[in-house]
Amino acid sequence: MSSGKKKRVLIAMSGGIDSTVAAMLLKEQGYDLVGVTFRTFDSITESCLAKEKGCCSIDSIMEAKQNAERLGFEHHIVDFRNTFRATVIQNFMDEYMRGRTPNPCVLCNSHIKWGELTAKATELNCDYIATGHYAQIEQENGYYFLATAKDIHKDQTYFLWMLTQQNLAHTIFPLGNLTKQEVRQIAFEKGFEKLSKKAESQEICFVPNDDYRTFLAQNVPDFAKRCHSGNFIDANGKVIGQHQGFHNYTIGQRKGLRVAFGVPKYVTAINAEKNEVVLGAHDDLLTNTLEADKCRLVDENLLQTNNSILARIRYKSQAVEASATYNDGILKLSFAQPVWGVTPGQSVVLYQNNHVLGGGFIK
C-alpha cells in the first residue's frame, strides 16, 4: 500500500448509481481515485452479457468507464472470469445439486471484491478499497465491526459478514450514512440525471433472466442423470406425489408444486441423494434452533460476553433474539421465539446492537 499523504482508493465501479455516487463523494473528500470494473462471466454465461440491467454486462462495464472518465480519474477493466467461475459459480451449482440454496453474493464479496480486488489494489498502490455497498465500519475495543447502514431498507451487511479484520481496516463505504433517495438526489444534482433514475436489478448477475433452473440444466455436466422426476413424501416417508426434479424446489416453497393436495403444502426438506422432496404444513417449518458451519467471527469470545445477540437467517428477514455457542467450528443458535423457513446453504448473520459479530452457512 502507498504511504503518501493523499490516500489512494480503488473504487469498484459497476456502472450503477451507487458505486458512481460513492466515487463522487470520495473525490470530493480529496482521495486519489482509481476505478476498477471487473468481468466475471466466462464462456458458459456469455448470454448474461446481453442483459441490459446486468451489473457486469458489457453495457454496464462501459458505463462505469465513461462515468470514471467524466469524473476525472483513471479506470481499469480487469478479468476475474476464471476465479469467479471456480468459486462463485461452481459453489452455486454444487449447492443446488446438494439440495441447498446458495448465497452467491456472500462468496463474491469475500473471494472477488475483497479477494481479487485486494490484490489489484496492492498492484495499483492503493491504500483502501471502496464500494457502493450500504454498510458502515466502526471501531470498538480494538475491533473493526461492520455496522448497519442508515438506510435499513438497503442495508447490505448480511452479504458482507465474511469480511475479515484486515479487509475492514482497508475498506471505505461512502454510502453507509445515506439513504437511497439521498444517493439519487446527489446523482441528479451532479448532472447525472439519467443515472439518478436508473432502475435496480434484483437478479443473480450471472443467471440469465433469473432462471436458475435453466442455468443448472445447461451447465451441470451430469444434470440429466441427477435431476429427474421423483417422489414427494411426507414427514413419515409416505409417497404423496411426484415432483419434477429436486432442483426445482427450495425450502418454504408452496407455489409451483404442480400437485393438488386439497390443503396448502410447503417444501420442508430436500434429499438430493434420494431425489426426494419432503412436504408438510406451514408450521412444520418453524424451529427454535439451527446449526451453521464455515463460520467467520470477529472473535468467538464475543458470543460468550453478549447476551443480546440477534440473528438474521435471510436477507429480508427480521433479526431475532438468540443465544449462541461456538465449538469445533460449529455455530449453534437457540432462538427466543420460533423462526420460519431455516434454509440450508443460506447465511445466518449475528448482530449485537448494530454491529455484525460474524456469521456462517446454515447446515
ABEGO torsion letter per residue (X at the ends): XBABABBBBBBBBAGBAAAAAAAAAAAAAGBBBBBBBBBABBAAAAAAAABAABAABAAAAAAAAAAAAAAGBBBBBBBAAAAAAAAAAAAAAAAAAAGBBBBAAAAAAAAAAABAAAAAAAAAGBABBBBABBBBBBBBGGBBBBBBBABAAABAAAAAAABBAAAAAABBBAAAABBAAAAAAAAAAAGBAAAAABBBBABBAABBGGBAAAAAAAABAAAAAABBBBBBBBAAGBBAEBBAEAAABBBGBABGAGBBAGBBBBBABBBAAAGBBBBBBAAAABBABBBBBGBBBABAAAAAABAABBBBABAABBBBBBBBBBBGGBBBBBBABBBBGBBBGBBBBBBBEABBAEBBBBX
